[in-house]
Amino acid sequence: MNTINPNTPDDHTDDTDHNEIHHSDCINEGNTGGDSTMDDSTSMTTGGASAASQGKPAKKDLWGYAFLLIFPLIALMNVTLSPLFSAVLSDRIPAVLEFEEPTAITLAGSERAVEGLATLSIPTADLSAWAIGQFIAAKAILVVGLLVATWFATRVVTEVVHARPFSDRASRGLMGLSWTIIVAGLLAGLAQMPADNLIIRDLGLRDAAVSNSITSEVTYLWIGAAVLVEVLRRAVLRGREAQDELEGVI
């Protein structure tokens, strides 16, 4: 006689339900893992975007400091190159002379009275080739010195923008800037004084109370610029020493 167990169908049903529940749990766990992966990817993307956004202001700041150097460079270049352009385009040289007392001079057939520091637009026909060449050489030395000084200053500003004001590169840049100001100023002055003296000779002003354009104010300005840059260089060196000492203590 076969005996039928009434609990068999129920047991089978329970097993089936248990398998379905287990399968559902596996699916939920898979979905949860996928969500976590998506969250990680989203956070990585957000982090990359924030890092990229943080890099943009640094570049903008660098360009801003570069513009601060470019604008004075344009102004100084205009002042330095204008005599050269005037000599080439209008056949005139704007010479700067200092008259200690009122003096009457004749330029291009017209007489005029000048006093103090005056800029004279002198026709090149009234000057010798030596005076013109010496004048152009003095301005060319000044232009080259200005370009070199701007290059060294740009190196220093770049280090400051990148939060490295006490680096060796900044110190070397200030040292190069200091030497450029000294050497270029000295050479330009030594070239400009003979040029002005030749212009005074060609205009027949040897007996007049007149001197060249290298005045005491210009000399003090040149010395002050060189001293200021040297003081900044020594401050950078002292700051680097203090930074090294603090790093050793920490």
CYANA upper distance limits for C-alpha pairs under 8 A (distance plus 0.5 A):
  6 PRO  CA     10 ASP  CA      8.32
  7 ASN  CA     11 ASP  CA      6.61
  8 THR  CA     12 HIS  CA      6.73
  9 PRO  CA     13 THR  CA      6.59
 10 ASP  CA     14 ASP  CA      6.56
 11 ASP  CA     15 ASP  CA      6.69
 12 HIS  CA     16 THR  CA      6.71
 13 THR  CA     17 ASP  CA      6.65
 14 ASP  CA     18 HIS  CA      6.54
 15 ASP  CA     19 ASN  CA      6.67
 16 THR  CA     20 GLU  CA      6.74
 17 ASP  CA     21 ILE  CA      6.65
 18 HIS  CA     22 HIS  CA      6.61
 19 ASN  CA     23 HIS  CA      6.56
 20 GLU  CA     24 SER  CA      6.65
 21 ILE  CA     25 ASP  CA      6.71
 22 HIS  CA     26 CYS  CA      6.82
 23 HIS  CA     27 ILE  CA      6.82
 24 SER  CA     28 ASN  CA      6.69
 25 ASP  CA     29 GLU  CA      6.60
 26 CYS  CA     30 GLY  CA      6.67
 27 ILE  CA     31 ASN  CA      6.71
 28 ASN  CA     32 THR  CA      6.59
 29 GLU  CA     33 GLY  CA      6.69
 30 GLY  CA     34 GLY  CA      6.72
 31 ASN  CA     35 ASP  CA      6.69
 32 THR  CA     36 SER  CA      6.79
 33 GLY  CA     37 THR  CA      6.70
 34 GLY  CA     38 MET  CA      6.65
 35 ASP  CA     39 ASP  CA      6.60
 36 SER  CA     40 ASP  CA      6.67
 37 THR  CA     41 SER  CA      6.70
 38 MET  CA     42 THR  CA      6.50
 39 ASP  CA     43 SER  CA      6.55
 40 ASP  CA     44 MET  CA      6.59
 41 SER  CA     45 THR  CA      6.61
 42 THR  CA     46 THR  CA      6.58
 43 SER  CA     47 GLY  CA      6.47
 44 MET  CA     48 GLY  CA      6.61
 45 THR  CA     49 ALA  CA      6.63
 46 THR  CA     50 SER  CA      6.61
 47 GLY  CA     51 ALA  CA      6.57
 48 GLY  CA     52 ALA  CA      6.58
 49 ALA  CA     53 SER  CA      6.57
 50 SER  CA     54 GLN  CA      6.57
 51 ALA  CA     55 GLY  CA      6.81
 52 ALA  CA     56 LYS  CA      7.10
 53 SER  CA     57 PRO  CA      7.87
 54 GLN  CA     58 ALA  CA      7.77
 55 GLY  CA     59 LYS  CA      7.22
 56 LYS  CA     60 LYS  CA      6.81
 57 PRO  CA     61 ASP  CA      6.52
 58 ALA  CA     62 LEU  CA      6.70
 58 ALA  CA    161 VAL  CA      8.13
 58 ALA  CA    162 HIS  CA      8.40
 59 LYS  CA     63 TRP  CA      6.77
 60 LYS  CA     64 GLY  CA      6.59
 61 ASP  CA     65 TYR  CA      6.78
 61 ASP  CA    161 VAL  CA      7.56
 62 LEU  CA     66 ALA  CA      6.69
 62 LEU  CA    158 THR  CA      7.34
 62 LEU  CA    161 VAL  CA      6.62
 63 TRP  CA     67 PHE  CA      6.66
 64 GLY  CA     68 LEU  CA      6.96
 65 TYR  CA     69 LEU  CA      7.18
 65 TYR  CA    157 VAL  CA      7.40
 65 TYR  CA    161 VAL  CA      8.40
 66 ALA  CA     70 ILE  CA      6.71
 66 ALA  CA    154 THR  CA      7.51
 66 ALA  CA    157 VAL  CA      8.33
 67 PHE  CA     71 PHE  CA      6.62
 68 LEU  CA     72 PRO  CA      7.57
 69 LEU  CA     73 LEU  CA      6.71
 69 LEU  CA    150 THR  CA      7.76
 69 LEU  CA    154 THR  CA      7.85
 70 ILE  CA     74 ILE  CA      6.65
 71 PHE  CA     75 ALA  CA      6.91
 72 PRO  CA     76 LEU  CA      6.58
 73 LEU  CA     77 MET  CA      6.37
 73 LEU  CA    146 LEU  CA      8.35
 73 LEU  CA    150 THR  CA      7.92
 74 ILE  CA     78 ASN  CA      6.56
 75 ALA  CA     79 VAL  CA      6.92
 76 LEU  CA     80 THR  CA      6.55
 77 MET  CA     81 LEU  CA      6.17
 77 MET  CA     82 SER  CA      8.50
 77 MET  CA    143 VAL  CA      7.56
 78 ASN  CA     82 SER  CA      6.17
 79 VAL  CA     83 PRO  CA      8.22
 80 THR  CA     84 LEU  CA      8.32
 80 THR  CA    139 LYS  CA      6.90
 80 THR  CA    142 LEU  CA      7.76
 80 THR  CA    143 VAL  CA      7.04
 81 LEU  CA     85 PHE  CA      6.77
 81 LEU  CA    139 LYS  CA      7.86
 81 LEU  CA    143 VAL  CA      8.04
 82 SER  CA     86 SER  CA      6.47
 83 PRO  CA     87 ALA  CA      6.66
 83 PRO  CA     93 ILE  CA      6.51
 83 PRO  CA     94 PRO  CA      6.27
 83 PRO  CA    139 LYS  CA      8.47
 84 LEU  CA     88 VAL  CA      6.83
 84 LEU  CA     93 ILE  CA      8.19
 84 LEU  CA    136 ILE  CA      7.14
 84 LEU  CA    139 LYS  CA      8.08
 85 PHE  CA     89 LEU  CA      6.31
 85 PHE  CA     90 SER  CA      8.36
 86 SER  CA     90 SER  CA      5.80
 86 SER  CA     91 ASP  CA      6.99
 86 SER  CA     92 ARG  CA      6.20
 86 SER  CA     93 ILE  CA      6.66
 86 SER  CA     94 PRO  CA      7.92
 87 ALA  CA     91 ASP  CA      5.17
 87 ALA  CA     92 ARG  CA      5.27
 87 ALA  CA     93 ILE  CA      5.65
 87 ALA  CA    124 THR  CA      7.80
 88 VAL  CA     92 ARG  CA      8.24
 91 ASP  CA    123 PRO  CA      6.44
 91 ASP  CA    124 THR  CA      5.99
 91 ASP  CA    125 ALA  CA      8.39
 92 ARG  CA    121 SER  CA      6.41
 92 ARG  CA    122 ILE  CA      5.76
 92 ARG  CA    123 PRO  CA      4.81
 92 ARG  CA    124 THR  CA      5.76
 93 ILE  CA    120 LEU  CA      8.23
 93 ILE  CA    121 SER  CA      6.03
 93 ILE  CA    122 ILE  CA      5.68
 93 ILE  CA    123 PRO  CA      6.90
 93 ILE  CA    124 THR  CA      7.00
 94 PRO  CA    119 THR  CA      6.53
 94 PRO  CA    120 LEU  CA      5.84
 94 PRO  CA    121 SER  CA      4.93
 94 PRO  CA    122 ILE  CA      6.76
 95 ALA  CA    119 THR  CA      6.06
 95 ALA  CA    120 LEU  CA      5.73
 95 ALA  CA    121 SER  CA      6.99
 95 ALA  CA    122 ILE  CA      7.57
 95 ALA  CA    196 ASP  CA      7.88
 95 ALA  CA    199 ILE  CA      8.49
 96 VAL  CA    117 LEU  CA      7.47
 96 VAL  CA    118 ALA  CA      6.22
 96 VAL  CA    119 THR  CA      4.91
 96 VAL  CA    120 LEU  CA      6.76
 96 VAL  CA    196 ASP  CA      8.35
 96 VAL  CA    212 ASN  CA      7.78
 96 VAL  CA    213 SER  CA      5.92
 97 LEU  CA    117 LEU  CA      6.32
 97 LEU  CA    118 ALA  CA      6.11
 97 LEU  CA    119 THR  CA      6.99
 97 LEU  CA    120 LEU  CA      8.11
 97 LEU  CA    196 ASP  CA      7.84
 97 LEU  CA    210 VAL  CA      7.33
 97 LEU  CA    211 SER  CA      6.58
 97 LEU  CA    212 ASN  CA      5.67
 97 LEU  CA    213 SER  CA      5.62
 98 GLU  CA    115 GLU  CA      7.90
 98 GLU  CA    116 GLY  CA      5.76
 98 GLU  CA    117 LEU  CA      4.66
 98 GLU  CA    118 ALA  CA      6.63
 98 GLU  CA    210 VAL  CA      6.03
 98 GLU  CA    211 SER  CA      5.74
 98 GLU  CA    212 ASN  CA      6.70
 98 GLU  CA    213 SER  CA      6.84
 99 PHE  CA    103 THR  CA      7.70
 99 PHE  CA    114 VAL  CA      7.62
 99 PHE  CA    115 GLU  CA      5.55
 99 PHE  CA    116 GLY  CA      5.15
 99 PHE  CA    117 LEU  CA      6.66
 99 PHE  CA    118 ALA  CA      7.93
 99 PHE  CA    209 ALA  CA      6.45
 99 PHE  CA    210 VAL  CA      4.89
 99 PHE  CA    211 SER  CA      7.07
100 GLU  CA    115 GLU  CA      7.06
100 GLU  CA    116 GLY  CA      6.28
100 GLU  CA    209 ALA  CA      6.02
100 GLU  CA    210 VAL  CA      6.51
100 GLU  CA    211 SER  CA      8.48
101 GLU  CA    115 GLU  CA      6.12
101 GLU  CA    116 GLY  CA      7.46
101 GLU  CA    209 ALA  CA      7.00
102 PRO  CA    113 ALA  CA      6.90
102 PRO  CA    114 VAL  CA      6.09
102 PRO  CA    115 GLU  CA      5.11
102 PRO  CA    116 GLY  CA      8.28
103 THR  CA    113 ALA  CA      5.91
103 THR  CA    114 VAL  CA      5.94
103 THR  CA    115 GLU  CA      6.92
103 THR  CA    208 ALA  CA      7.79
104 ALA  CA    111 GLU  CA      7.14
104 ALA  CA    112 ARG  CA      6.05
104 ALA  CA    113 ALA  CA      4.80
104 ALA  CA    114 VAL  CA      6.94
105 ILE  CA    111 GLU  CA      6.06
105 ILE  CA    112 ARG  CA      6.09
105 ILE  CA    113 ALA  CA      6.79
105 ILE  CA    114 VAL  CA      8.07
106 THR  CA    110 SER  CA      5.87
106 THR  CA    111 GLU  CA      4.70
106 THR  CA    112 ARG  CA      6.83
107 LEU  CA    111 GLU  CA      6.84
107 LEU  CA    112 ARG  CA      8.30
107 LEU  CA    122 ILE  CA      7.15
107 LEU  CA    123 PRO  CA      8.26
108 ALA  CA    122 ILE  CA      8.25
108 ALA  CA    123 PRO  CA      7.44
114 VAL  CA    118 ALA  CA      7.36
117 LEU  CA    213 SER  CA      8.46
122 ILE  CA    126 ASP  CA      7.62
122 ILE  CA    127 LEU  CA      8.44
123 PRO  CA    127 LEU  CA      7.75
124 THR  CA    128 SER  CA      8.23
124 THR  CA    132 ILE  CA      7.89
126 ASP  CA    202 ASP  CA      7.52
126 ASP  CA    203 LEU  CA      7.91
127 LEU  CA    131 ALA  CA      6.87
127 LEU  CA    132 ILE  CA      7.29
127 LEU  CA    199 ILE  CA      7.19
127 LEU  CA    202 ASP  CA      6.24
127 LEU  CA    203 LEU  CA      8.18
128 SER  CA    132 ILE  CA      6.92
128 SER  CA    202 ASP  CA      7.50
129 ALA  CA    133 GLY  CA      6.53
130 TRP  CA    134 GLN  CA      6.53
130 TRP  CA    198 LEU  CA      8.33
131 ALA  CA    135 PHE  CA      6.60
131 ALA  CA    195 ALA  CA      5.96
131 ALA  CA    196 ASP  CA      8.34
131 ALA  CA    198 LEU  CA      5.82
131 ALA  CA    199 ILE  CA      6.58
132 ILE  CA    136 ILE  CA      6.74
132 ILE  CA    195 ALA  CA      8.04
133 GLY  CA    137 ALA  CA      6.60
134 GLN  CA    138 ALA  CA      6.78
134 GLN  CA    191 ALA  CA      7.23
134 GLN  CA    192 GLN  CA      7.84
134 GLN  CA    194 PRO  CA      7.76
134 GLN  CA    195 ALA  CA      5.59
135 PHE  CA    139 LYS  CA      7.02
135 PHE  CA    191 ALA  CA      8.06
135 PHE  CA    192 GLN  CA      6.88
135 PHE  CA    195 ALA  CA      5.52
135 PHE  CA    196 ASP  CA      8.03
136 ILE  CA    140 ALA  CA      6.61
137 ALA  CA    141 ILE  CA      6.74
137 ALA  CA    191 ALA  CA      7.51
138 ALA  CA    142 LEU  CA      6.94
138 ALA  CA    187 LEU  CA      8.41
138 ALA  CA    188 ALA  CA      5.68
138 ALA  CA    189 GLY  CA      7.98
138 ALA  CA    191 ALA  CA      5.39
138 ALA  CA    192 GLN  CA      5.68
138 ALA  CA    195 ALA  CA      8.26
139 LYS  CA    143 VAL  CA      6.76
139 LYS  CA    188 ALA  CA      7.68
139 LYS  CA    192 GLN  CA      8.35
140 ALA  CA    144 VAL  CA      6.77
141 ILE  CA    145 GLY  CA      6.64
141 ILE  CA    184 ALA  CA      7.31
141 ILE  CA    187 LEU  CA      7.62
141 ILE  CA    188 ALA  CA      6.16
142 LEU  CA    146 LEU  CA      6.59
142 LEU  CA    184 ALA  CA      6.95
142 LEU  CA    185 GLY  CA      7.78
142 LEU  CA    188 ALA  CA      6.18
143 VAL  CA    147 LEU  CA      6.83
144 VAL  CA    148 VAL  CA      6.80
145 GLY  CA    149 ALA  CA      6.54
145 GLY  CA    180 THR  CA      6.92
145 GLY  CA    181 ILE  CA      7.78
145 GLY  CA    184 ALA  CA      5.58
145 GLY  CA    185 GLY  CA      8.28
146 LEU  CA    150 THR  CA      6.63
147 LEU  CA    151 TRP  CA      6.81
148 VAL  CA    152 PHE  CA      6.95
148 VAL  CA    177 LEU  CA      8.38
148 VAL  CA    180 THR  CA      7.48
149 ALA  CA    153 ALA  CA      6.65
149 ALA  CA    176 GLY  CA      8.26
149 ALA  CA    177 LEU  CA      5.80
149 ALA  CA    180 THR  CA      6.44
149 ALA  CA    181 ILE  CA      7.44
150 THR  CA    154 THR  CA      6.56
151 TRP  CA    155 ARG  CA      7.04
152 PHE  CA    156 VAL  CA      7.06
152 PHE  CA    173 GLY  CA      5.53
152 PHE  CA    174 LEU  CA      7.43
152 PHE  CA    176 GLY  CA      6.75
152 PHE  CA    177 LEU  CA      5.96
153 ALA  CA    157 VAL  CA      6.73
153 ALA  CA    173 GLY  CA      7.14
153 ALA  CA    174 LEU  CA      7.65
153 ALA  CA    177 LEU  CA      7.06
154 THR  CA    158 THR  CA      6.56
155 ARG  CA    159 GLU  CA      6.98
155 ARG  CA    169 ARG  CA      7.96
155 ARG  CA    170 ALA  CA      7.29
155 ARG  CA    173 GLY  CA      6.51
156 VAL  CA    160 VAL  CA      6.94
156 VAL  CA    165 PRO  CA      8.26
156 VAL  CA    169 ARG  CA      7.77
156 VAL  CA    170 ALA  CA      5.21
156 VAL  CA    171 SER  CA      8.26
156 VAL  CA    173 GLY  CA      6.05
156 VAL  CA    174 LEU  CA      7.26
157 VAL  CA    161 VAL  CA      6.67
157 VAL  CA    170 ALA  CA      8.50
158 THR  CA    162 HIS  CA      6.86
159 GLU  CA    163 ALA  CA      6.93
159 GLU  CA    164 ARG  CA      5.52
159 GLU  CA    165 PRO  CA      6.23
159 GLU  CA    167 SER  CA      7.88
159 GLU  CA    169 ARG  CA      7.79
159 GLU  CA    170 ALA  CA      6.53
160 VAL  CA    164 ARG  CA      5.83
160 VAL  CA    165 PRO  CA      5.11
160 VAL  CA    170 ALA  CA      8.34
164 ARG  CA    170 ALA  CA      8.27
165 PRO  CA    170 ALA  CA      6.80
165 PRO  CA    236 VAL  CA      7.58
166 PHE  CA    170 ALA  CA      6.96
166 PHE  CA    171 SER  CA      7.56
166 PHE  CA    236 VAL  CA      5.74
166 PHE  CA    237 LEU  CA      7.33
166 PHE  CA    239 GLY  CA      6.66
166 PHE  CA    240 ARG  CA      5.52
167 SER  CA    171 SER  CA      6.98
167 SER  CA    240 ARG  CA      7.59
168 ASP  CA    172 ARG  CA      6.59
169 ARG  CA    173 GLY  CA      6.52
170 ALA  CA    174 LEU  CA      6.76
170 ALA  CA    236 VAL  CA      8.31
171 SER  CA    175 MET  CA      6.73
171 SER  CA    233 ARG  CA      6.30
171 SER  CA    236 VAL  CA      6.86
171 SER  CA    237 LEU  CA      7.33
172 ARG  CA    176 GLY  CA      6.58
173 GLY  CA    177 LEU  CA      6.59
174 LEU  CA    178 SER  CA      6.55
174 LEU  CA    229 VAL  CA      6.97
174 LEU  CA    230 GLU  CA      7.80
174 LEU  CA    232 LEU  CA      7.92
174 LEU  CA    233 ARG  CA      6.04
175 MET  CA    179 TRP  CA      6.77
175 MET  CA    229 VAL  CA      8.37
175 MET  CA    230 GLU  CA      7.62
175 MET  CA    233 ARG  CA      7.05
176 GLY  CA    180 THR  CA      6.50
177 LEU  CA    181 ILE  CA      6.70
177 LEU  CA    229 VAL  CA      7.76
178 SER  CA    182 ILE  CA      6.86
178 SER  CA    226 ALA  CA      6.01
178 SER  CA    227 VAL  CA      8.47
178 SER  CA    229 VAL  CA      6.16
178 SER  CA    230 GLU  CA      6.64
179 TRP  CA    183 VAL  CA      6.45
179 TRP  CA    226 ALA  CA      8.40
180 THR  CA    184 ALA  CA      6.09
180 THR  CA    185 GLY  CA      8.36
181 ILE  CA    185 GLY  CA      6.16
181 ILE  CA    222 TRP  CA      8.03
181 ILE  CA    225 ALA  CA      8.00
181 ILE  CA    226 ALA  CA      6.56
182 ILE  CA    186 LEU  CA      6.55
182 ILE  CA    222 TRP  CA      8.29
182 ILE  CA    223 ILE  CA      8.46
182 ILE  CA    226 ALA  CA      6.84
183 VAL  CA    187 LEU  CA      6.58
184 ALA  CA    188 ALA  CA      6.39
185 GLY  CA    189 GLY  CA      6.49
185 GLY  CA    222 TRP  CA      7.41
186 LEU  CA    190 LEU  CA      6.62
187 LEU  CA    191 ALA  CA      6.63
188 ALA  CA    192 GLN  CA      6.44
189 GLY  CA    193 MET  CA      6.63
189 GLY  CA    214 ILE  CA      7.32
190 LEU  CA    194 PRO  CA      7.66
191 ALA  CA    195 ALA  CA      7.08
192 GLN  CA    196 ASP  CA      6.68
192 GLN  CA    213 SER  CA      8.27
192 GLN  CA    214 ILE  CA      8.18
193 MET  CA    197 ASN  CA      6.67
193 MET  CA    212 ASN  CA      6.54
193 MET  CA    213 SER  CA      7.81
193 MET  CA    214 ILE  CA      7.37
194 PRO  CA    198 LEU  CA      6.57
195 ALA  CA    199 ILE  CA      6.82
196 ASP  CA    200 ILE  CA      6.69
196 ASP  CA    212 ASN  CA      5.82
196 ASP  CA    213 SER  CA      7.56
197 ASN  CA    201 ARG  CA      6.72
197 ASN  CA    211 SER  CA      8.36
197 ASN  CA    212 ASN  CA      7.07
198 LEU  CA    202 ASP  CA      6.67
199 ILE  CA    203 LEU  CA      6.67
200 ILE  CA    204 GLY  CA      6.79
200 ILE  CA    205 LEU  CA      5.76
200 ILE  CA    206 ARG  CA      6.77
201 ARG  CA    205 LEU  CA      6.56
201 ARG  CA    206 ARG  CA      6.37
205 LEU  CA    210 VAL  CA      7.94
206 ARG  CA    210 VAL  CA      8.39
214 ILE  CA    218 VAL  CA      6.65
214 ILE  CA    219 THR  CA      7.42
215 THR  CA    219 THR  CA      6.88
216 SER  CA    220 TYR  CA      6.62
217 GLU  CA    221 LEU  CA      6.64
218 VAL  CA    222 TRP  CA      6.73
219 THR  CA    223 ILE  CA      6.74
220 TYR  CA    224 GLY  CA      6.43
221 LEU  CA    225 ALA  CA      6.65
222 TRP  CA    226 ALA  CA      6.89
223 ILE  CA    227 VAL  CA      6.66
224 GLY  CA    228 LEU  CA      6.52
225 ALA  CA    229 VAL  CA      6.82
226 ALA  CA    230 GLU  CA      6.78
227 VAL  CA    231 VAL  CA      6.64
228 LEU  CA    232 LEU  CA      6.82
229 VAL  CA    233 ARG  CA      6.73
230 GLU  CA    234 ARG  CA      6.78
231 VAL  CA    235 ALA  CA      6.67
232 LEU  CA    236 VAL  CA      6.72
233 ARG  CA    237 LEU  CA      6.84
234 ARG  CA    238 ARG  CA      6.66
235 ALA  CA    239 GLY  CA      6.52
236 VAL  CA    240 ARG  CA      6.66
237 LEU  CA    241 GLU  CA      6.85
238 ARG  CA    242 ALA  CA      6.75
239 GLY  CA    243 GLN  CA      6.57
240 ARG  CA    244 ASP  CA      6.68
241 GLU  CA    245 GLU  CA      6.77
242 ALA  CA    246 LEU  CA      6.71
243 GLN  CA    247 GLU  CA      6.71
244 ASP  CA    248 GLY  CA      6.76
245 GLU  CA    249 VAL  CA      6.86
246 LEU  CA    250 ILE  CA      6.62
